[in-house]
Amino acid sequence: MADSRDDNRSVGELTGGMSEQNAQRAAADSAASAAGELADRLIESLAPALELLTIEFGRRLGLYEAVLARGSVDPLELSQAAGIHRRVAREWLEQQTAAGLLDVDDAAAEPDRRRFMLPPGHAAVLLEPESPAYAMGAATMFSGTASAFEAVVAAAATGEGVSYGTFGAGVRHGLQQLNRPGFVSDLDDWLAWMPDITERLRDGGLILDLGCGTGWSSVALARLFPRAQVVGVDLDDASIAEARLLAAELGLGGRLRFENADATDRRQLAALTGAPVDLVTIFEALHDMNEPRQALEAARAVLAETGAVLVGDERVAEAFGSRGDFLERLNYAFSVLHCLPATMAEGTGTANGTVLRPSTVRAWAADAGFVNTTVLGIEHPFWRFYRMDG
């Protein structure tokens, strides 16, 4: 008679083997499912990425303006208005309609007889640069970032980075397009969180705008405080040249100056301002600075005793984690492809990248000598705002 313990062991071994096989099968199924999901995600990403480039295509060639000006167009009319080939005009019109950016009056009509128009509300997004809905900068910024891709790949091995200027007008103008609506429409609300500063600036005073880019932040400050003097500073020659033209065009040259200067050089900043500064602003630029602590030290050095610094930078998570949200993904992608290489090209200082966490801002501010760094309760979809005092 067989030992029942042997039978029990056999059953146990069999059960264990089946459990292991089930676990292996479940793991294989899970891996296959994950592979399928990732493959779908990559393929599905192609359409919106390519559509951004077709939107930038339309912006550069003035196609949206031509459609809006005429109310509706057929391919020939668009080709004549924009100076492009008729076949290209037709393909772009059809593609934009397939993507939901344009409407067509009769999709069943002969291809060259179809008339296309902008749907209600789309002009604000595509053609009105001061509308809160204006989002053309997404396409322009994407195009500019992509334009330097080969240089970014090549620089990865050396760590030398890629200069900001290499990204060209696409990034320069993309940033302007993305941020101008906020500067024009919301700056007053942002500064309402600093009533002591705004009260003084309404009677005059001096504002220093570091990392001003093409100048729209400085313009908005000058308009908001018509008795104050504003000095905009940026390292990029092309941005400063455009900012100076903008100030002259808007008739603000008497109160608004733009200077190509190093934000970390306190002596240079002191010479440019010529007096204690009531407000220093740094909008979406601190994370791009190769020496952010020194820039904050320089800002603190030129402040009036009762002055303050306002920083607006990325609203990323408090700490790194797996499977980030939209903002985390967006900012890390921009960091790899633009901000980090551009910062590394400036020198061997701090290469932070786009993802600037609150703890890092507080640490930099403390190192620069600021006594208080406060996160302000300003509502903004992309930025977090900090006030620095002391």
KOLROTOR-821997 format. One line per 5 residues: for each residue x, y, z of C-alpha. Coordinates in pm, 1 decimal. Example, Ala and Ser with C-alpha at 12.3 -4.5 7.8 and 13.67 -1.06 7.14 Angstrom:
<nodes>
1230.0/-450.0/780.0 | 1367.0/-106.0/714.0
</nodes>
This chain:
<nodes>
0.0/0.0/0.0 | 142.8/339.7/-101.7 | 232.2/594.3/163.1 | -41.3/861.0/174.5 | 227.4/1118.7/246.9
376.0/1049.5/-96.6 | 32.3/1098.6/-251.4 | -12.3/1422.2/-60.5 | 327.0/1545.3/-175.3 | 242.6/1461.7/-532.2
-82.7/1653.6/-511.6 | 97.4/1943.9/-349.7 | 369.8/1940.3/-608.8 | 112.9/1921.3/-886.7 | -87.0/2206.8/-737.6
226.2/2413.3/-693.5 | 328.8/2346.0/-1051.5 | -10.0/2450.5/-1180.6 | 3.8/2768.2/-969.4 | 346.0/2851.0/-1109.9
222.7/2793.0/-1463.8 | -78.6/3015.4/-1397.8 | 145.2/3287.6/-1258.0 | 374.1/3265.9/-1558.1 | 76.6/3277.2/-1794.5
-67.8/3577.0/-1608.3 | 269.3/3755.6/-1622.8 | 297.2/3685.2/-1995.6 | -57.1/3812.1/-2054.6 | 15.2/4124.7/-1851.2
335.7/4190.9/-2047.1 | 155.7/4140.8/-2376.6 | -120.3/4379.1/-2267.9 | 134.3/4640.2/-2158.5 | 319.7/4604.3/-2489.1
-3.2/4653.9/-2680.5 | -95.8/4962.7/-2479.6 | 246.3/5119.6/-2527.4 | 248.4/5042.6/-2899.5 | -98.5/5199.9/-2932.4
17.3/5505.2/-2738.7 | 318.3/5560.7/-2964.6 | 121.8/5518.3/-3284.2 | -162.5/5738.5/-3159.8 | 90.3/6009.5/-3066.8
185.0/6048.8/-3431.7 | -139.4/6220.0/-3533.7 | -139.6/6506.9/-3280.3 | 236.1/6558.8/-3322.3 | 210.0/6585.8/-3698.0
-101.9/6802.0/-3668.2 | 94.6/7052.7/-3460.0 | 336.7/7088.7/-3750.4 | 50.4/7139.6/-3997.0 | -82.2/7413.5/-3768.9
258.7/7582.0/-3768.1 | 263.5/7534.3/-4146.4 | -63.0/7727.9/-4161.2 | 67.1/8001.5/-3932.8 | 387.6/8060.8/-4125.8
212.1/8075.6/-4462.5 | -74.4/8294.4/-4338.4 | -334.2/8033.6/-4427.9 | -562.1/8082.6/-4127.8 | -566.0/8458.6/-4186.5
-659.8/8401.1/-4548.9 | -948.1/8171.4/-4455.5 | -1076.8/8412.2/-4190.2 | -1049.2/8719.4/-4412.4 | -1269.3/8561.4/-4679.5
-1510.8/8383.1/-4451.8 | -1473.7/8068.5/-4661.7 | -1234.9/7957.5/-4935.1 | -1197.4/7691.1/-5197.5 | -850.2/7555.2/-5281.5
-792.9/7798.0/-5568.9 | -886.7/8101.7/-5360.5 | -654.3/7996.0/-5079.6 | -374.5/7926.7/-5324.4 | -408.3/8274.5/-5476.2
-444.0/8450.5/-5142.2 | -145.7/8281.3/-4977.7 | 78.3/8235.3/-5280.9 | 101.3/7857.7/-5253.5 | 39.7/7579.3/-5504.8
-326.2/7492.9/-5557.3 | -271.0/7123.3/-5488.4 | -92.8/7202.4/-5160.8 | -378.3/7435.0/-5064.2 | -634.8/7163.1/-5124.3
-444.9/6900.8/-4925.7 | -394.2/7133.3/-4629.4 | -762.4/7234.3/-4627.7 | -872.3/6871.9/-4634.1 | -621.7/6771.3/-4365.2
-728.4/7056.7/-4138.2 | -1091.2/6954.9/-4182.3 | -1015.8/6590.7/-4106.4 | -838.4/6709.2/-3790.4 | -1139.0/6918.1/-3682.1
-962.8/7252.9/-3721.6 | -1168.7/7368.8/-4020.5 | -1521.8/7299.4/-4141.5 | -1637.7/7222.7/-4496.4 | -1971.1/7324.9/-4648.6
-2023.6/7013.3/-4861.1 | -1783.3/6722.3/-4818.7 | -1947.0/6541.2/-5112.9 | -1874.5/6821.9/-5360.9 | -1597.1/6800.5/-5618.6
-1261.8/6851.5/-5439.8 | -1186.5/7189.1/-5598.7 | -1541.2/7315.5/-5533.4 | -1549.7/7246.9/-5161.4 | -1550.8/7556.2/-4943.1
-1374.6/7560.2/-4609.4 | -1411.0/7790.0/-4309.1 | -1305.0/7833.6/-3947.3 | -1559.2/7697.5/-3696.9 | -1691.7/7939.9/-3432.1
-1433.9/7996.8/-3157.9 | -1133.3/7865.9/-3348.1 | -1007.3/8209.7/-3451.8 | -943.8/8296.8/-3085.9 | -719.7/7991.4/-3050.3
-534.2/8031.4/-3378.9 | -533.2/8400.8/-3467.2 | -586.5/8627.1/-3165.0 | -251.9/8655.4/-2979.2 | -396.0/8829.2/-2672.8
-698.3/8603.5/-2631.8 | -687.8/8384.1/-2318.6 | -767.1/8093.8/-2553.8 | -472.8/8160.9/-2788.3 | -267.6/7841.6/-2815.1
-77.6/7877.3/-3141.1 | 241.7/7879.8/-2935.9 | 208.6/7505.1/-2882.3 | 265.0/7447.5/-3254.4 | 537.8/7708.0/-3289.1
720.8/7584.3/-2979.9 | 699.4/7223.0/-3097.0 | 841.6/7317.7/-3435.5 | 1125.4/7517.0/-3281.3 | 1214.0/7240.0/-3038.1
1217.3/6982.9/-3317.8 | 1436.3/7204.7/-3537.4 | 1737.3/7148.9/-3309.0 | 1679.2/6778.6/-3247.2 | 1991.5/6656.5/-3427.4
2207.8/6901.0/-3234.2 | 2051.7/6790.0/-2904.3 | 2120.7/6425.3/-2984.9 | 2480.9/6501.0/-3079.5 | 2539.0/6704.5/-2762.0
2415.6/6425.8/-2534.2 | 2754.9/6253.3/-2545.3 | 2961.1/6561.6/-2461.6 | 2735.5/6742.7/-2216.4 | 2823.8/7069.2/-2388.5
2459.2/7145.8/-2449.2 | 2293.9/7335.2/-2733.6 | 2275.4/7713.2/-2723.1 | 1937.6/7882.2/-2691.8 | 1995.7/8058.3/-3022.9
2027.2/7724.9/-3204.1 | 1655.9/7663.7/-3143.8 | 1587.6/7975.0/-3348.2 | 1274.4/8181.7/-3386.7 | 1048.0/7882.1/-3325.7
1125.5/7855.8/-2955.8 | 1169.0/8230.8/-2913.1 | 831.1/8308.1/-3067.5 | 663.2/7998.1/-2929.8 | 737.4/8111.7/-2574.7
610.4/8458.3/-2661.5 | 287.2/8320.4/-2805.6 | 225.8/8090.7/-2509.9 | 289.8/8354.6/-2242.8 | 166.4/8680.1/-2396.2
-204.8/8621.8/-2317.7 | -125.9/8573.7/-1948.3 | 94.4/8881.6/-1930.5 | -168.0/9095.1/-2104.3 | -476.0/8960.6/-1926.1
-365.8/8828.3/-1587.3 | -63.6/9023.4/-1465.0 | -281.1/9258.6/-1262.2 | -436.6/8960.8/-1081.3 | -94.8/8808.8/-1011.3
42.0/9126.6/-861.6 | -270.6/9178.6/-653.0 | -108.8/8917.7/-426.2 | 166.0/9173.2/-354.1 | -40.1/9479.0/-250.3
247.8/9651.3/-70.2 | 457.8/9642.5/-387.0 | 181.0/9743.1/-626.9 | 81.2/10036.9/-408.2 | 429.9/10184.5/-439.6
458.9/10109.8/-810.8 | 137.5/10293.5/-890.7 | 313.3/10610.6/-776.1 | 635.5/10537.0/-966.4 | 930.2/10317.9/-881.5
1152.8/10079.1/-1067.9 | 1095.1/9724.3/-1198.8 | 1363.1/9483.6/-1319.8 | 1237.5/9200.3/-1542.3 | 1501.2/8925.8/-1564.3
1482.9/8678.0/-1851.5 | 1238.5/8902.9/-2036.5 | 1264.5/8726.1/-2371.5 | 1098.5/8918.6/-2653.5 | 960.9/9168.1/-2405.4
591.0/9104.8/-2349.8 | 626.4/9059.8/-1973.6 | 808.1/9393.7/-1950.2 | 551.6/9561.7/-2175.4 | 269.3/9435.0/-1954.0
447.6/9566.2/-1643.6 | 500.3/9907.7/-1804.9 | 134.6/9927.2/-1903.8 | 14.5/9817.5/-1561.7 | 229.6/10077.6/-1384.1
238.7/10382.4/-1615.3 | 445.4/10588.9/-1369.2 | 713.0/10326.2/-1314.8 | 1034.8/10264.1/-1503.9 | 1091.2/9909.9/-1634.4
1419.4/9748.7/-1737.5 | 1404.2/9415.6/-1920.2 | 1716.9/9197.9/-1926.2 | 1796.4/8888.7/-2130.3 | 2108.0/8706.5/-2253.2
1967.6/8634.5/-2598.2 | 2060.9/8899.9/-2854.8 | 1774.4/8819.1/-3091.4 | 1516.2/8841.6/-2811.4 | 1645.3/9180.7/-2696.6
1648.3/9313.8/-3053.2 | 1282.8/9216.1/-3095.3 | 1193.0/9354.4/-2753.2 | 1343.4/9693.2/-2838.4 | 1145.4/9708.1/-3161.0
831.2/9619.1/-2966.3 | 886.5/9897.3/-2711.0 | 939.5/10150.9/-2987.5 | 633.7/10030.7/-3179.4 | 414.6/10065.0/-2869.2
554.4/10405.7/-2776.9 | 695.6/10287.7/-2445.1 | 1059.9/10371.5/-2513.1 | 1066.2/10651.6/-2258.7 | 984.4/10424.5/-1964.2
1088.4/10084.6/-2088.2 | 1443.4/9977.0/-2170.1 | 1575.3/9642.0/-2284.3 | 1932.2/9538.9/-2220.2 | 2138.8/9239.9/-2326.6
2296.0/9150.9/-1992.7 | 2384.8/8870.5/-1751.9 | 2124.6/8828.4/-1478.2 | 2391.9/8693.7/-1241.9 | 2612.1/9005.0/-1260.8
2502.1/9227.0/-972.4 | 2732.3/9512.4/-1073.7 | 2597.1/9510.5/-1426.2 | 2238.3/9503.4/-1299.9 | 2307.9/9786.6/-1057.1
2456.9/9994.4/-1338.9 | 2158.9/9926.2/-1563.0 | 1897.7/10012.2/-1301.7 | 2083.9/10302.6/-1140.8 | 1865.9/10295.6/-828.0
1716.6/10048.4/-579.4 | 1455.5/9826.5/-744.6 | 1103.8/9789.1/-605.1 | 1017.3/9468.3/-788.6 | 1225.7/9205.1/-964.3
1030.2/8961.2/-1181.9 | 1152.8/8631.5/-1326.0 | 886.4/8465.7/-1539.5 | 955.6/8110.8/-1661.5 | 1329.0/8181.4/-1671.9
1479.4/8078.2/-1338.2 | 1491.7/7710.4/-1434.5 | 1683.5/7803.6/-1749.9 | 1959.8/7992.3/-1569.3 | 2295.1/7820.6/-1540.1
2364.3/7999.5/-1213.3 | 2020.7/8047.5/-1052.6 | 2153.1/8111.8/-701.0 | 2378.9/8387.4/-829.1 | 2089.4/8535.4/-1028.0
1879.3/8550.4/-711.5 | 2174.0/8696.2/-520.0 | 2208.3/8965.9/-786.4 | 1834.1/9035.3/-773.2 | 1849.4/9065.8/-395.0
2149.8/9296.3/-417.8 | 1966.9/9553.6/-632.0 | 1638.2/9541.7/-436.9 | 1518.3/9834.1/-233.0 | 1488.1/9758.2/137.4
1112.6/9710.9/99.1 | 1132.9/9548.3/-245.3 | 1052.9/9190.3/-339.3 | 1112.3/8930.0/-607.9 | 829.0/8757.1/-794.5
913.3/8427.9/-964.8 | 671.4/8243.8/-1191.8 | 791.7/7897.3/-1288.9 | 665.6/7551.0/-1369.0 | 380.1/7402.1/-1163.4
535.1/7056.7/-1141.4 | 482.1/6802.0/-863.6 | 636.4/6856.3/-521.4 | 857.4/6548.1/-571.4 | 954.7/6302.5/-842.5
734.8/5998.0/-886.7 | 647.9/5727.8/-1135.1 | 378.4/5785.5/-1398.2 | 365.1/6162.6/-1383.0 | 61.2/6373.0/-1469.9
31.4/6587.6/-1783.0 | 242.8/6873.7/-1649.8 | 515.9/6642.4/-1526.3 | 532.4/6467.0/-1862.0 | 522.0/6792.7/-2057.3
796.0/6960.9/-1856.9 | 1026.4/6660.5/-1852.7 | 992.5/6630.8/-2231.2 | 1075.8/6998.5/-2279.5 | 1365.9/6954.9/-2038.6
1526.5/6668.3/-2233.3 | 1477.9/6836.4/-2571.4 | 1531.2/7205.3/-2493.9 | 1574.5/7350.9/-2147.0 | 1844.1/7120.0/-2012.7
2071.3/7134.5/-2321.0 | 2022.9/7512.0/-2349.0 | 2118.7/7557.5/-1983.3 | 2420.6/7326.9/-2012.2 | 2543.5/7532.9/-2307.5
2574.9/7837.1/-2079.3 | 2846.3/7681.4/-1862.0 | 2924.0/7431.8/-1589.9 | 2691.3/7571.4/-1324.5 | 2354.3/7430.0/-1224.4
2181.5/7227.7/-1495.0 | 1836.6/7203.0/-1340.9 | 1617.4/7161.6/-1647.2 | 1251.3/7253.5/-1679.7 | 1129.7/7058.1/-1377.2
1178.1/7314.7/-1101.2 | 1032.4/7188.1/-774.5 | 927.4/7415.8/-485.9 | 1190.9/7270.6/-253.5 | 1460.8/7364.6/-505.0
1331.9/7720.3/-537.9 | 1328.3/7759.3/-158.7 | 1681.5/7623.1/-130.9 | 1813.8/7857.1/-398.7 | 1639.6/8154.8/-239.3
1779.7/8071.8/104.5 | 2129.2/8033.3/-42.7 | 2086.4/8374.7/-203.6 | 2007.8/8528.5/136.2 | 1631.1/8567.0/119.0
1463.9/8529.1/457.3 | 1116.3/8440.8/330.4 | 998.8/8251.5/23.4 | 622.7/8223.2/-4.3 | 420.2/8025.9/-257.6
139.9/8260.9/-360.1 | -213.9/8134.8/-412.3 | -229.7/8250.8/-773.0 | -433.6/8024.4/-998.5 | -244.4/7934.6/-1315.7
-263.7/7618.4/-1525.6 | 111.9/7589.9/-1579.4 | 301.5/7810.6/-1333.4 | 356.9/7831.2/-959.7 | 437.7/8175.0/-817.0
687.2/8258.0/-542.2 | 745.7/8579.7/-351.0 | 1092.2/8633.0/-202.5 | 1167.8/8890.5/66.4 | 1445.0/8988.4/303.0
</nodes>
